[in-house]
């Protein structure tokens, strides 16, 4: 296991003035987020480290919201079980590719470290020729997905870290050469990312018109790089925009916070069952310390409280995003 002092892991230090309270966790739990280097942050949504110790024999259960693709390396003494909807992944491979998800993720862990990074649709386009749709709601061994050479190198690299501050520079250096070549579909991907971040209609015809793309091309872009059909992708974004407002408010379920494109509250509740597998009220009532801490820390360090709504900086992208 890397020689981390779990008590010293803090949220990313790239933004000055972030109070320590942003990264406060219950005893035995630690979290850290870091912003990737400027030249790759359109492609990598952030670096994260989760630490857990002194766990009960039955393990600790944590829930996480639907997200984009992630690569994660686990350093744990006991197996980790992850459930995505009805799919169960047990034991979790040490180095894993988590595909884009449209269902909340339930993880049962027994202590250790999880180090990883999120991949935006732009990053997926530059990193692999495979379709993100092939790993929708799935977790696969990283070596199987992208080749054993990269997986072995990543595990070895992270195994040698001797402090939490080394994760960011090591991953920046590893990923930068892999992300140098632009992809021809990037203008369309960027346009769709921007539309996902704002309240508004979710019908495919409107989105196709705004992007000046045929329905066929929109579907290809959506499935290939985002991993979901256009309809499901837009529904997920609409639901998460609404649900994140409820989490941020901190007072439980509030129907007044739902996206204006919902017909009514029952419409929103159907989406909640689709993406959470339960009502919003039940989900918000659960003990989810890692989720709530990650929402706060991610917003402070990376500017967006949840990965699936991560939007690149248009000014940065236009100035030199390649």
TAGISUL-V806069 format. One record per residue. N is the residue number from 0. RES is the residue in one letter. PHI is phi as a letter, one per 40 degrees, with the letter a starting at -180 (999 if undefined). PSI is psi in degrees with one decimal (* if undefined). BURIAL is # if it has 9 or more other C-alpha atoms within 8 Angstrom, else .. Layout:
N/RES/PHI/PSI/BURIAL
N/RES/PHI/PSI/BURIAL
This chain:
0/X/999/141.9/.
1/X/d/151.9/#
2/X/c/61.4/.
3/X/c/140.3/#
4/X/c/103.9/.
5/X/d/-30.8/.
6/X/c/-16.5/.
7/X/c/-8.8/.
8/X/c/125.1/#
9/X/b/169.0/#
10/X/c/163.5/#
11/X/d/141.4/#
12/X/b/11.2/#
13/X/c/-28.1/.
14/X/b/112.0/.
15/X/c/152.7/.
16/X/g/7.5/.
17/X/c/119.4/.
18/X/c/150.3/.
19/X/d/-28.0/.
20/X/c/-25.3/.
21/X/c/-29.0/#
22/X/b/14.9/#
23/X/c/138.1/.
24/X/b/160.3/#
25/X/c/158.8/.
26/X/d/137.8/.
27/X/g/0.3/.
28/X/b/136.4/#
29/X/b/154.5/#
30/X/a/147.5/#
31/X/a/139.0/#
32/X/b/144.0/#
33/X/b/145.0/#
34/X/c/129.1/#
35/X/c/164.7/#
36/X/d/152.0/.
37/X/d/-38.2/.
38/X/c/-6.8/.
39/X/b/5.0/#
40/X/c/-11.5/#
41/X/c/-20.4/#
42/X/b/-27.8/#
43/X/b/120.8/#
44/X/c/-6.8/#
45/X/i/156.6/#
46/X/b/141.1/#
47/X/b/147.3/#
48/X/b/127.4/#
49/X/b/132.7/#
50/X/b/139.3/#
51/X/a/135.4/#
52/X/a/170.4/#
53/X/f/51.2/.
54/X/c/145.5/#
55/X/c/153.8/.
56/X/d/-32.8/.
57/X/c/-11.2/.
58/X/g/172.6/#
59/X/b/135.3/#
60/X/b/129.7/.
61/X/b/149.6/#
62/X/b/145.0/#
63/X/b/150.8/.
64/X/c/160.8/#
65/X/d/145.4/#
66/X/a/174.6/#
67/X/c/-174.3/#
68/X/c/150.5/#
69/X/b/149.8/#
70/X/b/130.9/#
71/X/b/144.4/#
72/X/b/126.1/#
73/X/b/135.1/#
74/X/b/92.1/#
75/X/a/147.2/#
76/X/c/-30.7/.
77/X/b/158.6/.
78/X/d/150.9/#
79/X/b/133.6/#
80/X/b/133.5/#
81/X/b/133.2/#
82/X/b/131.5/#
83/X/b/102.5/#
84/X/g/-125.6/.
85/X/c/-3.4/.
86/X/c/136.4/.
87/X/b/130.5/.
88/X/b/106.2/#
89/X/a/118.9/.
90/X/c/154.6/.
91/X/c/133.0/#
92/X/c/155.1/.
93/X/c/-46.5/#
94/X/b/118.4/#
95/X/b/149.4/#
96/X/b/114.0/#
97/X/c/118.1/#
98/X/c/169.0/#
99/X/d/141.1/#
100/X/b/150.0/#
101/X/b/21.8/#
102/X/a/146.7/#
103/X/d/148.6/#
104/X/b/132.8/#
105/X/b/120.4/#
106/X/b/134.6/#
107/X/b/117.2/#
108/X/b/164.9/#
109/X/b/23.9/#
110/X/h/164.2/#
111/X/h/-157.2/#
112/X/b/146.6/#
113/X/b/120.1/#
114/X/b/132.5/#
115/X/a/-178.6/#
116/X/a/145.4/#
117/X/c/150.2/#
118/X/b/120.4/#
119/X/c/170.6/#
120/X/c/-35.3/#
121/X/c/-42.4/#
122/X/c/-40.0/#
123/X/c/-41.2/#
124/X/c/-36.6/#
125/X/c/-24.1/#
126/X/c/-28.5/.
127/X/a/153.5/.
128/X/c/-7.1/.
129/X/c/157.9/.
130/X/c/132.3/#
131/X/c/-25.7/#
132/X/c/-24.6/#
133/X/c/-18.7/.
134/X/b/21.9/#
135/X/c/125.7/#
136/X/f/32.7/#
137/X/b/157.5/#
138/X/b/128.0/#
139/X/b/151.8/#
140/X/d/134.3/#
141/X/c/-38.4/#
142/X/c/-33.6/#
143/X/c/-37.3/.
144/X/c/-46.7/.
145/X/b/10.5/#
146/X/g/139.5/#
147/X/c/-27.4/#
148/X/c/-47.3/.
149/X/c/-42.3/#
150/X/c/-45.6/#
151/X/c/-40.4/#
152/X/c/-40.4/.
153/X/c/-45.4/.
154/X/c/-44.5/#
155/X/c/-42.5/.
156/X/c/-49.0/#
157/X/c/-26.7/#
158/X/c/-24.6/.
159/X/c/-2.9/.
160/X/c/142.6/#
161/X/b/16.3/.
162/X/a/151.7/#
163/X/c/-25.0/#
164/X/c/-11.2/.
165/X/c/-13.4/#
166/X/c/-49.0/#
167/X/d/-55.7/#
168/X/c/-33.9/.
169/X/c/-44.1/#
170/X/c/-35.9/.
171/X/d/-47.8/#
172/X/c/-37.8/.
173/X/c/-43.1/.
174/X/c/-28.1/.
175/X/d/-50.6/#
176/X/c/-21.9/.
177/X/c/-12.7/#
178/X/b/16.2/#
179/X/c/-31.0/.
180/X/c/117.1/.
181/X/c/157.5/.
182/X/b/143.8/.
183/X/c/-22.5/.
184/X/c/5.2/.
185/X/c/-38.5/#
186/X/d/-42.3/.
187/X/c/-39.3/#
188/X/c/-44.4/#
189/X/c/-40.9/#
190/X/c/-40.2/#
191/X/c/-39.2/#
192/X/d/-43.8/#
193/X/c/-40.4/#
194/X/c/-30.1/.
195/X/c/-22.3/#
196/X/c/-5.7/#
197/X/b/150.4/.
198/X/c/145.7/#
199/X/i/-173.3/.
200/X/c/150.5/.
201/X/b/9.2/#
202/X/c/142.2/.
203/X/c/-37.1/#
204/X/c/-42.7/.
205/X/c/-43.8/#
206/X/c/-43.7/#
207/X/d/-41.5/#
208/X/c/-43.6/#
209/X/c/-34.0/.
210/X/c/-7.1/#
211/X/f/44.7/.
212/X/b/151.5/#
213/X/c/159.9/.
214/X/d/-37.3/#
215/X/c/-44.7/.
216/X/c/-39.7/.
217/X/c/-43.0/#
218/X/c/-41.7/#
219/X/c/-46.1/.
220/X/c/-45.0/#
221/X/c/-48.9/#
222/X/c/-42.3/#
223/X/c/-41.0/#
224/X/b/-27.7/#
225/X/b/-19.4/#
226/X/g/-4.9/#
227/X/b/155.8/#
228/X/c/156.4/#
229/X/d/-43.0/#
230/X/c/-46.9/#
231/X/c/-37.9/#
232/X/c/-45.8/#
233/X/c/-36.4/#
234/X/c/-41.5/#
235/X/c/-43.8/#
236/X/c/-44.2/#
237/X/c/-44.5/#
238/X/c/-45.8/#
239/X/c/-34.7/#
240/X/d/-41.6/#
241/X/c/-46.9/#
242/X/c/-34.6/#
243/X/c/-31.2/#
244/X/c/-37.7/#
245/X/c/-41.3/#
246/X/c/-43.2/#
247/X/c/-35.9/.
248/X/c/-33.9/.
249/X/g/13.4/.
250/X/b/20.4/.
251/X/g/-165.4/#
252/X/c/134.4/.
253/X/a/108.9/.
254/X/c/-15.6/.
255/X/c/-13.6/.
256/X/c/1.0/#
257/X/c/155.0/#
258/X/d/138.8/#
259/X/c/-14.4/.
260/X/c/-9.4/.
261/X/c/138.4/#
262/X/c/-41.4/.
263/X/a/-179.4/.
264/X/c/-37.6/#
265/X/c/-33.5/.
266/X/c/-45.1/#
267/X/c/-40.6/#
268/X/c/-33.6/#
269/X/c/-40.0/.
270/X/c/-37.9/#
271/X/c/-42.7/#
272/X/c/-36.0/#
273/X/c/-45.1/.
274/X/c/-23.9/#
275/X/b/-26.3/#
276/X/g/13.8/#
277/X/a/177.2/.
278/X/c/154.0/#
279/X/d/-39.0/#
280/X/c/-43.1/.
281/X/c/-43.0/.
282/X/c/-45.2/#
283/X/c/-24.0/#
284/X/c/-14.2/.
285/X/c/157.7/.
286/X/c/106.5/.
287/X/b/67.3/.
288/X/c/-40.6/#
289/X/c/-41.0/#
290/X/c/-49.9/#
291/X/c/-37.9/#
292/X/c/-38.0/#
293/X/c/-36.6/#
294/X/d/-45.6/#
295/X/c/-47.3/#
296/X/c/-40.4/#
297/X/c/-41.2/#
298/X/c/-40.8/#
299/X/c/-40.1/#
300/X/c/-41.5/#
301/X/b/-12.4/#
302/X/g/-5.0/.
303/X/b/130.8/#
304/X/c/-17.8/#
305/X/a/146.6/#
306/X/c/-37.6/#
307/X/c/-17.7/#
308/X/b/11.9/#
309/X/c/124.3/#
310/X/b/131.5/.
311/X/c/162.1/#
312/X/c/110.0/.
313/X/d/-40.1/.
314/X/c/-42.9/.
315/X/c/-43.4/#
316/X/c/-40.9/#
317/X/c/-28.4/.
318/X/c/-28.1/.
319/X/i/37.8/.
320/X/c/-16.8/.
321/X/c/*/.
